[in-house]
Amino acid sequence: MAKVLSYKVVLEPAEEGGYTVYVPSLPGCVSEGDTYEEALKNIREAIEGWIEVSREFGDEIPPSDVIVETVQVAV
């Protein structure tokens, strides 16, 4: 049975429309999409590719070690 890994991703609205998305725990793992859903689909494929290449080189697959919090500030 395949091991299931979970990664936190960051989606940012792009100036030209759509979204840019990246995985803080996987350096260089970046994608984009015209919609939120497409961006998530594309980053899933990018994560799978990132892991595949890492395995080919014998590199360790890092866990998702990102902590996400929301901080409120008065302006």
C-alpha positions as CSV (number, residue, x, y, z in Angstrom):
1,M,0.0,0.0,0.0
2,A,1.3,3.5,-0.9
3,K,2.2,5.8,1.9
4,V,0.2,9.0,1.9
5,L,2.0,12.3,2.6
6,S,0.3,15.7,3.2
7,Y,1.8,19.0,2.4
8,K,0.7,22.5,3.3
9,V,0.6,24.7,0.2
10,V,0.4,28.5,-0.2
11,L,-1.9,30.0,-2.9
12,E,-1.4,33.6,-3.9
13,P,-3.6,35.5,-6.3
14,A,-1.5,36.4,-9.4
15,E,-1.7,39.9,-10.8
16,E,-2.6,38.7,-14.2
17,G,-5.3,36.4,-12.8
18,G,-5.3,32.9,-11.4
19,Y,-3.1,31.7,-8.7
20,T,0.5,30.9,-8.0
21,V,1.0,28.1,-5.5
22,Y,4.1,26.7,-3.8
23,V,5.1,24.2,-1.1
24,P,7.3,25.7,1.6
25,S,8.5,22.3,2.7
26,L,9.7,21.3,-0.8
27,P,12.1,23.9,-2.2
28,G,11.4,24.9,-5.7
29,C,8.1,23.1,-5.9
30,V,5.9,25.8,-7.6
31,S,3.0,25.8,-9.9
32,E,0.0,27.9,-11.0
33,G,-3.5,27.7,-12.3
34,D,-6.2,29.8,-13.8
35,T,-8.6,28.8,-11.0
36,Y,-8.2,27.8,-7.3
37,E,-9.1,24.2,-8.2
38,E,-6.7,24.1,-11.2
39,A,-3.9,25.5,-9.1
40,L,-4.4,22.7,-6.5
41,K,-4.5,20.1,-9.2
42,N,-1.3,21.4,-10.7
43,I,0.6,21.6,-7.4
44,R,-0.5,18.0,-6.6
45,E,1.2,17.0,-9.9
46,A,4.2,19.1,-9.1
47,I,4.6,17.5,-5.6
48,E,4.4,14.0,-7.1
49,G,7.1,15.0,-9.7
50,W,9.3,16.6,-6.9
51,I,9.1,13.4,-4.9
52,E,9.7,11.2,-7.9
53,V,12.9,13.1,-8.8
54,S,14.1,13.0,-5.1
55,R,13.6,9.3,-5.0
56,E,15.6,8.8,-8.2
57,F,18.5,10.7,-6.6
58,G,18.2,8.9,-3.3
59,D,17.3,12.1,-1.5
60,E,15.2,12.1,1.7
61,I,11.5,13.1,1.3
62,P,11.0,15.9,3.8
63,P,7.8,16.0,5.9
64,S,5.5,19.1,5.8
65,D,7.0,21.0,8.7
66,V,5.3,24.3,8.2
67,I,3.2,25.8,11.0
68,V,0.4,28.1,9.8
69,E,-1.1,30.8,12.0
70,T,-3.1,33.9,11.4
71,V,-2.0,37.0,13.1
72,Q,-4.3,40.0,13.5
73,V,-3.0,43.5,13.6
74,A,-4.9,46.8,14.1
75,V,-4.4,49.4,11.4
